[in-house]
Amino acid sequence: MLLFKTAGDVLEFSLLQQNQQKSIGFVPTMGALHDGHLALIEASKMSNDLTVCSIFVNPTQFNNPDDFKHYPITIEKDIKALEAAGADMLFYPSVAEIYPAGWQKKHYDLGYLETILEGAFRPGHFQGVCEVVERLLDIVMPANLYMGQKDFQQCMVIKRLLSITGKDQSVKLHIIPTYRETDGLAMSSRNMRLNDAHRQLAVEISKALETVKQGYGKHPGGELTAAAKKHLEQKGFGVDYVEIASAEELLPVTGTKEKAVVLAAASLGSVRLIDNLLLN
Ligand code: AMP
């Protein structure tokens, strides 16, 4: 596996592949890789000539400085996992490489996507996500981009980013289902920060979402989400939200025939976790 740290080296690599008509599949990550990330690599490998992964803990998408400070870094283990998974290239840049001196911030018009759910609880987060993803796409120039359903709203934001920047003409977004631990907890780099007691408890999020799914169509959605929220609070979570929304737009659902998703964000101590489940 090639390892590049500069944008210049990656650009040169990407242009060479483009000239040889080789397709690049791209998996952007913040590292501390787990099997969910590796499922994205695997999906990319199946449909592209080359698979590129990036590891970059993007400071501009952290609204909570403590979360940024404590974000797990396991780069040596990550490199080994990517090699074993058959990734062709890892881009592992510094902050100065992604945001060089004089870097101009843009504003992305994300509409209501920026003010609901994660947007409401993490102001500025999706602007930072768009900033880094646009920059990475300009450097890696992939034909296919792989992201996880685990970050459901992020996938919608990136769809919008591709559309407002015109990149949807050259890059196709593929959304890969959420990988879970055997007990049901959605895999996340942040799970590493849970202590043993919190790790045991964390599974309650996916269980609560599953209960909402079981009741969907039989009971009013508002009652189901209120019960899930209460259950998590009783277990000791700080709950930001448990909400049902349309799976296409993340807007209020108009009937049980419409494709819907239940999404939750809740914290155990200082570790904030998110998860979601399609309902129908
Ligand atoms: P992150 O390193 O957390 O920024 O995640 C990098 C990519 O991996 C994003 O597209 C995530 O949605 C995806 N991802 C994270 N966790 C999972 C998971 N459990 N299953 C599938 N994809 C995931």
Residues whose N, C-alpha, C, O or C-beta is under 5 A from the ligand:
A	BS01	AMP	P28 T29 M30 G31 G36 H37 Y146 M147 G148 Q149 K150 D151 I176 P177 T178 Y179 A186 M187 S188
